[in-house]
Amino acid sequence: MSGLRDNMGTTRRWVGMLASGIVMLLAALTVVTVGSAGAMADTAARDRPASDSAMAQVAAMQPGWNLGNSLDATGSDETSWGNPRITEALLDNVRAQGFNSIRIPVTWGQHQGPAPNHTIDAAYLNRVKEVVDWALADGFHVMINIHHDSWQWIANMPADRAGVLARYNAIWKQLATTFRNSSPRLVFESVNEPQFTGSSGDAQNAALLHELNTSFHRIVRESGGNNATRLLVLPTLHTSADQARVDELVATFDALGDPHLAATVHYYGYWPFSVNVAGGTRFDATAQKDLTDAFDRVHNAFVARGIPVILGEYGLLGFDRHTGTIQQGEKLKFFEALGYHARVRKITTMLWDNGQHFQRTGFRWNDPELFAQIKSSWTTRSGTASSDQVFSARGAAVTDKTLTLNLNGTSFVGLRHGATDLVRGRDYTVQGDRLTLTASALTRLSGSRAYGTNAVLHARFSRGVPWRIDLITHDTPILRSTTGTTNSFAIPTDFRGDRLATMEARYADGSNAGPHNWTSYKEFDRAFAPDYTAGVTTLTSDFFAEVKDGSRVTLTFHYWSGTTVTYYVTKSGTSVTGTTA
């Protein structure tokens, strides 16, 4: 995935330290002599996977992390998409976060010579090997692949089967030779998110991908050395978990009959929730079922038959813009559930990170709360709640507020404000899964009741991470009339403590306006975006590009407090007028 891959993807699809200890123990047991012979035996033991089983090796890879938007960048070098040059220190720090495997996506096409040899530039190949060797030295299991080539030129296979196959094969022949004797902890993935342009349909797509996967398999196995039994990872079409795509890959596994194979799919969530469009603001029952259904399908098709599955990428599609596209509490519930359902289905997960999560020079998490939830999900469940926000209107008397607890198999322990435990029965009550904050506690904790977050509470459970609850004072936001252009239009907005969830757009006849005209609810950050610091709500050029000229559009802004505000915009050529009435 990348910013570019994200846009394409949205149109096509709605353990840990123990493993390291085992490897160290094996190393110690192999030391039968001293001196150079002992050192050689120690190195050989460290390089062996935890066992000869593909299932055991993939289990030892949990959890994993993606070094995205670096060596897979399609520009002239690894910095062309804005990330810094990869360093040993970065890999050391990623390893220290608890990751046992690293996926290193690589795009080769711009570093590849012409036919017939399609020679990879030596300096680039050496750079990839340098990074791989650093990761192996850190103790990672490492997965490399052919990445954005999938849509750049491999997608042309329906029209140029022989040419694409020759170029693809040339890459894997060179990689198989280069890494022939590398540690068995190095894993090869045949191709990222395979797709085909202009094919005749599913049958041809399946046949072409089968040809790529089996050709990859043959080339690597015939190269010998550690490649004879190296773990090879095969994707479904689009790395989709849809049943038809899964069934196609099952047929390839059946044909190959190789015990040293793993399957891979990607998961970015139920699409309306993943990008916040069509009213998909919450990780609701529909979004939850999409997740569990996807994981059930790959488990039943592969894991239940002894074929390991690697979730080669996971996240939310809106994250490629910024992680604020999806509301914080809803995204935390998504990642908590994903980690749990992958764990119980024995699916190894590899977090997609193109630089938006872990700082590549500062070596810190941009959202520590999010990472804490992800890390906790590797080993246990955490309790959550129906929301992480409790709103009280400043223009009205404070009243009791109730949240529904999602216990997720835990038990509720208590509620804390800073270092102070709140008093059950006085400050809050719990009846079943209903947590009620009393009016007296809300009044005390909210102080002068300035707009915004007045206090932060944490609900604590018997396991996992606490659930943060923001106590927010708000009043109905005030939007003001303004003018602008289709390229620059910002509605002056006094948010008054509230937070924008989504926006609807309709013409006077009730039909839907703007992009995604099958829904009235527009895509967060693509069509509209709040700027709480600047005090404006922006409508984008993408939104106005699909608004009829001369028509007045009724906008309905939905805020997380439950408040709605109506606003009107009229487009005339490149000019836009916004009014409150």
Buried (B, 14 or more C-beta within 10 A) or exposed (E): BBEBBBEBBBEEBEBBEEBBEBBBEBBEEBBEEEEEEEEEBBEEBBBBBBEEBBBBBBBBBBBBBBBBBBBBBBEEBBBEBEBEEBEBEBBBBBBEBBBBBBBBBBBBBBBBEEEEEBEBEEEBBEBBBEBBBBBBEBBBBBBBBBBBBBBBBBBBBBEEEEEBBBBBBBBBBBBBBBBBEBBBBBBBBBBBBBBBEEBEEEEBBBBBBBBBBBBBBEBBBEBEEBBEBBBBBBBBBBBBBBBEBBEBBBEBBEEBEEEBBBBBBBBBBBBBBBBBBBBBBBBBEEBBEBBEEBBEBBBEBBBEEEBBBBBBBBBBBBBBBEBBBBBBBBBBBBBBBBBBBBBEBBBBBBBBBBBBBBBBEEBEBBBEBBBBBBBBBBBBBBBBBBBBBBBBBBEEEBEEBEBEBBBBBBEBBBBBBEEEEBEEEEBBBBEEBEBBBBBEBBBBBBEEBEBBBBBBBBBBBEBBBBBBBBBBBBBBBEBBEBEBEBEEBBBBBBBBBBBBBBBBBBBEEEEBBBBBBEBBBBBBBBBBBBEBEEBBBBBBEBBBEBBEEEBBBBBBBBBBBEBEBEBBBBBEEEEBBBBEE
